[in-house]
């Protein structure tokens, strides 16, 4: 009796596991054919970012047999000039209070500084920060009030370098104030400074999201409320505004993001604060988030309201990079609530991946079912083996249940 009960539980577990596996991913898109074996990259489109999780942890690449293919996520490749010179900086303090981490660094040299590089433990997050400079560690002066600390790329060391560029200056002390976005702080291990005037870094690629619906309400409380509504919750890193209504202006803007229409609690937490000015283009950069709607509150004070003429939302262009074989058929799967971030060995061999790799196009995302599998797979499989196992499991479970019920009746008798 005990042996049969164990076998019964095993069959139930197998049935549930296989059923969940078959229904784990809701969407599928075909990947363009591979002409030569090697590394390729697939661009993450706004449509994919709208249905996948924010960190892309529920995205998989699979071959025609359904086997998952390892990949890494790549955004950009840093560039440095050959005459760059770097010197380690002393970390005088690293403290976290409430929602902010403050790091004070001391420069070891008097040369012109053009960038700071932070060494951090790998973290799949983005942060908003500001940097200030001082010559006595008491009187501070702003250098840049809107810096993006990006998420770690694929790394085989467990750490990554975050570069902060700024106009050349000769401050002896630097202060970083990092907004932790109501979560734990980043783990900053070390810092160094660059002294080359030719120091450059590749700007991240961006992609424009589909057109949004924009509504403006100028309230009697001396504020303008701008609602930017997307057709889907696209990943968004930046909002660009074209404004009119005043020749000269400088006003504070508070941003809120609604990941979906039902998340009204998001209005309790501002994502970021900005200062918009007629002296520069109005581009609001912030840590990437899935945004069904974006609310901007412009503080007009006693000034007439500005008019929103045009709005563009953008996201950082990300790529999935994988080793693909010629002649194989590959698909991309997405949209799974239960999927976790995959752990692939490929992340330890990023140095072996060329900087420039060919791009493969991605087909239209559609509901994932057996009917959407490649024709070659259907012909090879004939009757789907997965459903064969499920049907046999159900039959065996029913038979075992029937026999157990008969034994129980006999025992009662």
C-alpha positions in Angstrom: 0.0 0.0 0.0 2.8 2.5 0.9 4.7 1.7 -2.3 1.6 2.3 -4.4 0.9 5.6 -2.6 4.4 6.8 -3.3 4.1 5.9 -6.9 0.8 7.7 -7.1 2.3 10.9 -5.7 5.2 10.6 -8.2 2.7 10.4 -11.1 0.8 13.4 -9.7 4.1 15.4 -9.4 5.1 14.5 -13.0 1.7 15.5 -14.4 1.7 18.9 -12.6 5.3 19.6 -13.6 4.8 18.8 -17.3 1.5 20.7 -17.4 3.1 23.8 -15.9 6.1 23.5 -18.3 3.9 23.3 -21.3 2.0 26.5 -20.3 5.0 28.4 -18.7 5.6 30.9 -21.5 2.6 32.7 -23.0 4.3 34.3 -26.1 6.6 33.1 -28.9 8.3 34.8 -31.8 10.4 33.2 -34.5 14.1 34.2 -34.9 15.5 34.8 -38.4 17.5 32.0 -40.0 21.1 31.5 -39.1 23.4 31.5 -42.2 26.7 30.8 -40.4 27.5 29.3 -37.0 28.6 31.9 -34.5 27.5 34.7 -32.1 24.4 36.7 -33.0 22.3 39.3 -31.2 18.5 39.9 -31.2 17.3 43.3 -30.4 14.8 43.7 -27.5 11.9 45.6 -29.1 9.3 47.8 -27.2 6.7 45.1 -27.8 8.9 42.4 -26.1 9.7 44.7 -23.2 6.0 45.4 -22.7 5.2 41.7 -22.1 8.4 40.5 -20.5 9.5 41.2 -17.0 11.5 44.4 -16.4 14.7 42.5 -15.9 14.0 40.1 -18.9 14.2 37.1 -16.5 11.3 35.4 -18.2 12.8 35.6 -21.7 14.2 32.4 -23.2 15.7 31.4 -26.5 15.0 27.8 -27.7 15.9 25.6 -30.7 13.4 23.5 -32.7 13.7 20.7 -30.1 12.6 23.1 -27.3 16.1 23.1 -25.7 16.9 26.5 -24.2 19.9 28.3 -25.6 22.3 30.3 -23.3 22.5 34.0 -23.8 23.7 37.2 -22.2 22.1 40.7 -22.2 24.3 43.4 -23.7 23.6 47.1 -24.0 26.8 48.8 -25.1 30.6 48.4 -25.2 32.7 51.0 -23.3 35.5 52.7 -25.3 38.6 54.4 -24.0 41.4 56.3 -25.7 44.9 54.9 -25.6 46.3 57.8 -23.5 43.8 57.4 -20.6 45.5 57.4 -17.2 43.7 56.2 -14.1 44.6 56.5 -10.4 42.9 54.8 -7.4 40.9 57.2 -5.2 40.5 56.9 -1.4 37.0 56.2 -0.2 36.7 58.5 2.9 33.1 57.6 3.8 30.2 55.4 2.5 27.0 56.0 4.5 23.3 55.2 3.9 20.5 57.2 5.5 16.9 56.9 4.7 16.7 56.5 0.9 20.2 57.8 -0.1 23.8 56.6 0.0 26.5 59.2 0.2 30.0 58.4 -0.9 32.9 60.8 -0.4 36.1 60.2 -2.5 39.5 61.8 -2.3 41.6 62.5 -5.3 45.3 61.4 -5.2 46.4 63.8 -7.9 46.0 67.4 -8.9 45.6 66.8 -12.7 42.4 67.6 -14.5 39.8 64.9 -13.8 37.4 63.9 -16.6 35.7 60.8 -15.1 35.4 58.5 -12.1 35.1 54.7 -12.3 33.4 52.8 -9.5 34.0 49.1 -9.0 30.8 47.5 -7.8 29.5 44.0 -7.0 27.2 42.8 -9.8 23.7 44.2 -9.5 20.8 44.0 -11.9 19.5 47.5 -11.0 19.7 51.1 -12.1 20.2 54.1 -9.9 19.9 57.9 -10.2 22.8 59.9 -8.6 24.4 63.3 -8.5 28.1 64.3 -8.1 29.6 67.3 -6.4 33.1 68.6 -5.9 35.0 70.3 -3.1 38.5 71.5 -2.3 38.2 71.3 1.5 35.6 68.5 2.1 33.2 71.1 3.6 32.0 73.4 0.9 30.4 71.5 -1.9 29.6 72.5 -5.5 27.4 70.6 -7.9 29.0 69.0 -11.0 26.2 66.9 -12.4 22.8 66.5 -10.8 21.5 63.8 -13.1 23.6 60.7 -13.5 22.5 57.2 -14.4 24.2 54.3 -12.7 23.5 51.3 -14.9 22.9 47.6 -14.2 25.8 45.2 -14.5 26.5 43.7 -17.9 27.5 40.0 -18.2 30.7 39.5 -16.1 32.9 36.6 -15.2 34.4 38.3 -12.2 31.4 39.1 -10.1 32.1 42.8 -10.3 31.7 45.5 -12.9 32.9 49.1 -13.6 30.5 52.0 -13.6 32.0 55.1 -15.2 30.8 58.6 -14.4 31.8 61.3 -16.9 31.8 65.0 -16.2 33.3 68.3 -17.4 37.1 68.4 -16.5 37.9 69.9 -13.1 40.5 69.9 -10.4 38.5 69.3 -7.3 40.3 67.3 -4.6 37.1 65.7 -3.1 34.1 64.2 -4.8 30.7 63.4 -3.3 28.3 60.9 -4.8 24.7 61.0 -3.6 22.8 57.9 -4.8 19.0 57.5 -4.7 18.4 53.9 -3.6 14.8 53.9 -4.9 13.5 52.5 -1.5 15.7 49.4 -1.7 19.1 48.3 -0.4 22.2 50.2 -1.5 24.8 49.2 -4.1 28.0 47.6 -2.9 30.8 50.0 -3.9 34.2 48.3 -3.6 36.7 50.8 -5.0 37.0 53.9 -7.1 39.5 55.4 -9.5 39.8 58.7 -11.5 40.7 59.3 -15.1 43.0 62.2 -16.2 42.8 62.1 -20.0 41.0 64.9 -21.7 40.3 62.5 -24.6 38.5 60.0 -22.3 35.4 58.9 -24.1 32.7 56.4 -23.4 30.1 54.9 -25.8 26.7 56.5 -25.4 24.0 53.9 -24.8 21.8 53.1 -27.8 18.2 54.1 -27.5 15.0 53.1 -29.2 11.8 55.1 -29.5 8.6 53.6 -28.0 5.3 53.7 -30.0 3.4 57.0 -29.8 1.8 57.8 -26.5 -1.5 59.6 -25.7 -0.9 62.8 -23.9 -3.3 64.8 -21.7 -2.6 68.1 -19.9 -4.5 69.6 -17.0 -3.5 73.0 -15.7 -4.9 73.2 -12.2 -5.7 76.1 -9.9 -3.0 74.8 -7.5 -0.3 76.4 -9.7 0.7 73.1 -11.2 0.3 71.4 -14.5 -0.5 67.6 -14.6 0.8 65.8 -17.7 -0.4 62.2 -18.2 1.5 60.2 -20.8 -0.3 56.9 -21.5 1.3 54.1 -23.5 -0.6 51.4 -25.4 1.3 48.8 -23.3 3.6 49.0 -20.3 6.8 49.6 -22.4 10.1 49.7 -20.7 11.0 53.5 -20.5 14.3 55.2 -19.6 13.7 58.7 -20.9 11.0 61.2 -21.8 11.7 64.0 -24.2 9.3 67.0 -24.2 8.8 69.8 -26.6 7.4 72.8 -24.7 6.0 76.3 -25.6 4.2 79.1 -23.8 7.2 81.0 -22.4 10.4 82.3 -23.8 12.3 81.9 -20.6 11.4 79.3 -17.9 13.0 77.1 -15.2 10.7 74.9 -13.2 10.6 71.8 -11.0 9.0 68.6 -12.3 8.0 65.6 -10.2 7.6 62.2 -12.0 5.4 59.3 -11.1 5.2 56.0 -13.0 2.3 53.6 -13.1 3.4 50.1 -14.2 -0.2 49.2 -14.9 -3.6 50.9 -14.8 -4.5 49.2 -11.4 -1.4 50.3 -9.6 -2.6 53.6 -8.1 -0.3 53.1 -5.1 2.6 54.1 -7.3 1.3 57.7 -7.0 2.6 57.7 -3.4 6.2 57.5 -4.5 7.9 59.9 -6.9 10.4 58.3 -9.3 12.5 61.4 -9.7 12.6 65.2 -9.6 13.9 67.3 -12.5 14.5 70.9 -13.3 13.5 71.9 -16.8 14.8 75.0 -18.4 14.5 77.0 -21.6 18.3 77.0 -21.8 18.6 73.3 -22.7 16.6 70.4 -24.3 14.0 68.9 -22.1 15.1 65.3 -21.8 14.2 63.5 -18.5 16.4 60.4 -17.9 15.6 58.0 -15.1 16.1 54.4 -14.1 14.3 52.1 -16.6 10.8 51.0 -15.6 7.8 49.4 -17.2 5.4 52.2 -17.7 1.7 52.0 -18.6 1.4 55.6 -17.7 3.7 58.5 -16.7 2.5 61.4 -14.7 4.5 64.7 -14.7 3.7 67.4 -12.2 5.1 70.8 -13.3 5.3 73.4 -10.6 4.3 76.7 -12.3 4.2 78.9 -9.2 3.0 82.3 -10.4 4.0 81.7 -14.0 1.6 80.9 -16.8 1.5 77.1 -17.6 3.7 75.7 -20.3 2.1 73.9 -23.2 3.2 70.3 -24.1 3.6 70.3 -27.9 5.2 66.8 -28.3 6.2 63.9 -26.2 8.6 61.0 -27.0 9.4 58.1 -24.7 12.5 56.0 -25.1 14.2 52.9 -23.8 17.7 51.7 -23.8 18.4 49.3 -26.7 19.3 45.9 -25.2 20.4 42.8 -27.1 20.3 39.1 -26.4 23.6 37.6 -27.5 23.9 33.9 -28.1 25.9 31.3 -30.0 23.7 29.9 -32.7 24.3 27.0 -35.2 23.7 27.2 -38.9 20.6 25.5 -40.2 18.9 25.3 -36.8 15.5 27.0 -36.2 15.3 29.2 -33.1 12.5 30.9 -31.3 12.1 33.4 -28.5 9.8 32.7 -25.6 8.5 35.3 -23.1 5.8 36.2 -20.6 6.0 33.8 -17.7 5.1 34.7 -14.1 7.0 31.7 -12.7 10.2 32.0 -14.7 13.4 33.0 -12.8 16.6 34.6 -14.0 18.5 31.9 -15.8 22.1 31.0 -14.8 24.1 30.4 -17.9 27.8 29.5 -18.1 28.1 31.9 -21.1 28.1 34.8 -18.6 31.6 33.7 -17.5 33.0 33.9 -21.1 31.9 37.4 -22.1 35.6 38.2 -23.0 35.2 35.6 -25.8 32.3 37.4 -27.4 33.3 39.9 -30.2 32.3 43.5 -29.8 30.5 43.5 -33.1 28.2 40.6 -33.9 25.5 40.2 -36.6 21.9 41.1 -35.7 19.0 38.7 -36.3 15.5 40.0 -36.8 12.7 38.8 -34.5 9.2 37.9 -35.8 5.9 39.0 -34.4 5.1 37.9 -30.9 2.1 35.7 -30.7 0.3 33.3 -28.3 2.5 30.3 -27.7 1.0 26.9 -28.4 2.0 23.7 -30.2 0.3 25.0 -33.3 2.9 27.8 -33.5 5.9 25.5 -33.4 8.1 25.3 -36.5 6.7 22.9 -39.2 10.0 20.9 -39.2 9.4 20.2 -35.5 5.8 19.1 -36.0 6.9 16.7 -38.7 9.8 15.3 -36.7 7.7 14.8 -33.5 4.6 13.5 -35.0 2.2 13.3 -32.1 3.6 15.6 -29.4 5.6 13.5 -26.9 4.8 15.9 -24.1 1.1 15.4 -24.4 1.6 11.7 -24.8 3.3 11.6 -21.4 0.6 13.7 -19.9 -2.2 11.5 -21.2 -0.4 8.3 -20.0 0.1 9.9 -16.6 -3.6 10.8 -16.3 -4.6 7.3 -17.3 -2.2 5.7 -14.8 -3.4 8.1 -12.1 -7.0 7.3 -12.7 -6.3 3.5 -12.7 -4.3 3.8 -9.4 -7.1 5.9 -7.8 -9.7 3.3 -8.8 -7.6 0.4 -7.3 -7.0 2.3 -4.1 -10.7 3.0 -3.7 -11.5 -0.7 -4.1 -8.9 -1.6 -1.5 -10.3 0.9 1.0 -13.8 -0.5 0.5 -12.5 -4.0 1.1 -10.8 -2.9 4.3 -14.0 -1.3 5.6 -15.9 -4.4 4.8 
